[in-house]
Amino acid sequence: MSLSHNLKVVGAAVVLGALMSVEGMAGADTVIKVDGSSTMYPITEEGAKKFQTTKKEAVKVSVGISGTGGGFTKFCRGEIDIVNASRPIQRAEMKACSKAGVQYVELPMAFDALTVVVNPNNTWSKTMTVAELKKIWEPAAQGKITKWSQVNPAWPDEKFKLYAAGPDSGTLDYFTQAIVGKAKSSRSDFTASEEDNNTLMQNVAKDKNALGFVGFGYYMQNQDKISAVAVDDGRNGGVLPSAETVEDGTYQPLSRPIFIYVNMKAAEKPELKEFVAFYMKNASALVRGFQYIPLPPRAYAANMEFFKTKRLGTVFDGFVPGGLTLDDLLRREARFYEN
């Protein structure tokens, strides 16, 4: 699978979305609407394509990108059936859903290693500490910390250029929570890629002094053009992102779960129930296809149990935790189900 291939059509898809809704889906008996995270987009989009094939196009699954925050806004208004999310639902979003009478089930789909990326010609910051990343990205750094040498005196006395996802991105929320200590707390003088991770990576690939962060799958698809930075959390030294370091809990604090949330009223539709069941059955292969880290089979089985028994709500209580491990997630899910 290619993330680049999937996202090259995103701009056109957004522009033509209205036409697709009217024309491309006119012959479908049922339309399932999904929106939200660009990180989750390719996984869900591929699952949707395969599901539609099994239904002989009688059911259409429309998958869009508006960022996790934008997706939750639509979800809590009842405009979509499923939201792709690269972070847990936040308290303000929980309140908005509650006010609108939108009940939901939270289904973790994979783990991601949020990856700090630099240009391959950057030979100095192959490892960065959490403190160094915070010094660069915290709000107080804006207009003051602009050169590599201000972060580490051994680094060049040259200005860096920062790239990140836009303000509606769950990736930005999670990175700032994990590195700065508060979601959305970041300097604002960076180049925002909105929901186009390919543009971010192209910018990093052509600028020796560029620094950014993306989901692990996007990095893996472009590792011939950009380099990953080993992150030192003060416990394990510099650790590069990989399936192994996510699974053993050493890649911290930038390992994170990624999710779908399903509107339970919409889930009364048989076709949506079938889609969720199909997605869970094929989740591991879909996730691996885009080089993210699948959950163990028991986690997808638990998801189906949550969905069938309508275990509403979230195990995170509206807080975006930094440094969550795969084992942490499974323990939270187990406790939630037991209660």
C-alpha positions, 0 to 999 in steps of 0.5 A: 500500500502507498500512503502517497498514492492514497493522499494524492487524491485528497485535494481533489476529493475534498473539492469534488466531495459534494459531487461525489455525494450526489452523483457517485453515490446516487446508485447506492442503497446506503451511504456510511459517512466517515471523516477525521484524521489524516493518520487513520485515513488510508487505513479506513479508506482501504477498508472501505474499498474492500468492504464495498467490493464485498457488497457489490457497491450497494453500500458506499463508504465515504471517507474524508479528511478534516483532521481529528478535531474537525472530524469530532466537530462533525461527529458531535453534530451528527453529520457523520457516522464514524470519526477517524481519530489520532487521539482520544476524544477530549472533554469539550468534544465529549460535552458537545456530543452529550449536548447533541445526544450523540452516543458513541463507542471508542474502538482503538485500531492501531498504535502509531510511533509519532516520528520526528523527521529531519533532512538526511543532510542533518548530521547533528540531531540524529538523537534529540532529548524530550527537553530539546524538543520541548525547548524548540516547540513550547510557546515560549520559544516563539521568536526566541529559539530560532537556531539549532545552536540555541537548543544545543551548543554543539549544533550549527548556528543556523536557523531551523524551519519547523513543519507540523500538522494544522490546528485541527490535527490530533497529531499536533494535539498528541505531540504537544501533550507528550513533549510540551505537557499540554495539548495544543500548547505550541509555538505558532510560527511553524509551517502548517501542512493542514492535513497533507502530510506529503507536503510536510515531508516534501518540505523536510526532504528539500531543506537541510534545516527542516524539522517536523513530525508525522505518523510512522506510516508516512515516515516509512513510506518516505524513509528514502527521502527523510530521516527519523530522529531517535528520541531520548526520554531520559530512561532508554537513551535515544530510541528510534521508532519501530514496531519493536520499540512501540511494542516493548514500550521503549519508544517514549513518549511518542507512541500513541493509539489511533481510533475510530469512534462510532455513532451508536444511533447510526450503528442501528443500520445493518450495513454499518454493523457489517462494516464495523465487523468487516473492519475489525476482522481485517484490521490487522492486515489493513494496519500492517499494509500501511506500516502502522502497528496492529493491536493483538487479536484479542484487542479487536475481539474486545472491540467487537464485544464493546460494539455489540454490547454498546459499551458507550464512552471512552477509557480516557475521560477526555484526557490525551495521555502522553507516553501511553504504551500498548500494555497501558491501552490494553489494561485500560480497555480491560478495566473499562469492560469489567466495569 
